[in-house]
Amino acid sequence: MGTKTKLLGSVSKVLGTFFWISLTTACAYRFTGAASEIPGVSSHVATPYRIFVAIADNETNSSGMEAELPAALARVIAGLNNVRLVDSEGEANLILAPRVTGFRRGPGLGTLQGTSDTASAGGLALGAVTAREFKVVADVELDLYEVPATIPATGPAWRKVWTRRFEAEGNYDSSLRLIPSKGSSSSSIINQSRDRLLRRTLSEDIARKVREQVFQGF
């Protein structure tokens, strides 16, 4: 009986030791895995990363996303762990430079026809026909740069880490052009607000994809 008790005690001790090792190993693994790193960034870049979002270049004929896109990216970055959103290049060790490369309108869905009311309200002209809804696609390229602690006397000041491409889709409801308003100026404001909302929605979709693909562990 004594021998059996000693044997059970030894087994219990071994199992306890094994459980402790397993637990600490698992904890260590989770701790290591929780470290946030941006793919491609050099290990010598200090953390928390100090990121500046540059004004977007717009290579299209459609304006608006050059302002909405950096704002959407900044909101995403401001909510991350192990990252600081900074206000200038001089404070940053990483720079995100977005570029709008395409703004495409797909085939229209459904048709609408202008009336005398819409024409007098500054909307769709009498007899004119438009699609009820359009699908709009925005193409964006995002460049990531490292800023060295000491700016070199010659050559580029920043080191390009990578370029990634993103796409977002949205629907534009053109039926708003048919809404009779209290004057032509009101109709114009309605359409401008709808345009801004679409570009903001597309920008937020791009920022969400950047969050998922670039900042997974933050």
N, C-alpha and C positions, 0 to 999 in steps of 0.2 A: 504493500500500500504506500509506504514511504517513497519507494522508488518511482511508483506511478505518479505520485504527487509532484516529485522533483521533475519528472519528465514533462508533465503538463505545464509546470511553472516555466521550464526552459522554452517550451514551444510558445507559450504566451509571451515570453520576453522577446523571442525572435520575431514573432508576428508584430509585436508592438514596435520593435526597432524598424522592421520593414515598413510598417504603416507610417512611421515618423519620417523615414527617408523618402517614401513615395510622396508624402504630403509636402515636404520641403522642396522636393524636386519639382512637383507640380506648381507650387507657388513661385519658385524661381523661374520656371518656364513662362508663367503668365506675366511675371514682372518684366522679363526680357522681351516678351512678345508685345508688351504694351508700349515699348519705346516707339516714338513717332519719327519716321524718316520719309522724306520725299524721294521717290525714285530718281537716281542719277545725280543727286546732290553730293558733293565731296564730303567726306567724313570730318574734315577740318572746319567746316562751316559751323559756327557756334549756334547752339540752341539755347533758349527758344528762338526759332527762326524769326527774323525781322523782315517782313514782306511788304513791299510797296507795289501797288497796282497802278500801272501807267494808264494814261488816257488811251483809249482804243483807236487805232488807225482804221479808217473806213475806206475800203477800196471799192465800194459800191456807189450807185447813184441815189440810194435811199438813205436819208439821214435819220438820226435818232438813236441807233444802237451804240454809237461811239460814246454816248454819255450813260445810257442805261446799263450796258454790259460791265464797265468797271465798277459801277455802284453795286450791282448784283454780286460780283466777285468779292468786293470788299465786305459786304454783309456776311457772306459765307465764311471768309477768313477770320473776321472778327469773332466768330463763335467757336473757333477751333481751340483745342488745347495745344500747348507747346509751340504756339505761334503768336507773334505780335504784329498787328497791322500798323504800319508806320505811315507818316504823312509825306515823306520826301525820299528821294533816292539816297541822299546823304546819310539817312538813318538806317538804310536797308542793307542786309547782306544777300537778299534774294529779291528779284524783280520779276513780276508777272506782266507781260506785255501782250494784251489781246489785240487781235486784228480781225475785222469783219471782212471776209473775202467774197461772200455771196449773199444775195437777198433775192430769192426767186419766188415768183408767183406761179402756182400750178393751175391746172384747168379749173374753170368755175363750176359750181354746182347749182343747178336751178337757174331760173331767169326771172327778172323783174323789169317792169316797164314804167317809165316816167309818166306822170300825169300833169295836168295844169297846176294842181296844188303843189306838187313837189317842185315844179319849175319856178313858181312864184315864190316859194320858200327858200330858193337858193340851192335846192337839191338836184335830183336828176331831171334833165330837160324833158319836155313833153315829147313822147314817142321814142325817147332813147331807151335802149335795152342794156341791162347789166346783169351779171351773174349775182345770184343771191348770196353766195359765199365763195371765198377763195381759200385755197390752202397755200400758206406761205412758208418757205424754208429758209432758214438763216444758216450760213456756213461761217465758222469761226476757227481761226488758228491762234493758239496760245503759246507764246515763247516764254521759257523760264531762263533767267540769267543769274549767275552768281556774281556778287560784287566783292572783289578782293579787299582785304583789310587795308592794303596799300595800293593805290592806283598806279599802274605802270606809267613810266614817262612816255613810252611809245607803244603803239599797238592798241587794240580795243580795251576799253576800261572794264567791260563786263565779259564773263565767259558764258557762252551759250550752253545750257545744259541739254535742252531738247525743245522740239516743237511738237505739239499735239493738236489734233483736229477734232472739232466737235460740230454737231448738227442739231438743230432744233426745228420743230414744226409747230405751226399754229394755224388757226382758222380766222379769217377776217370776214366779219358779217357786214357785207356791203348794203344790206337792207336799210341800215341807218341813213343812207343817202336819200331814202324815200320818205323819211319821217317829216311831215309838214311841221315847220317851226314858226316862231313868232317873227321871223325875219331871216334874211340870208346870212347875216352874221352869226346867228344862233346855229344854223345848219353847219356852217364851217367849223364852229367850235366843237360841235358833236363829233364831226369826222376827225378832227385833230386829236380829240381825247381818245377816240377809238384807236387811232394809229399809235399813240403813245402807249396805250394799254397793251396792244399786240407786241410792240417792241420790248416792253418791260417783261411780258410773259415769256417771250423767247429768250431774253437775257437771263431770267431766273432759271429757266430750264437748262441753259448752258452752264450756269454756275452750279446747279445741282449735280450735273454730270461731272464737272471738275472736282467737286467735293467727293464724289463716289470713286472716281478713277485715280485721283492724285493724292488725296488726303484721307485715305482709308483708315489709318490708325490714329487719327487725331481726335 
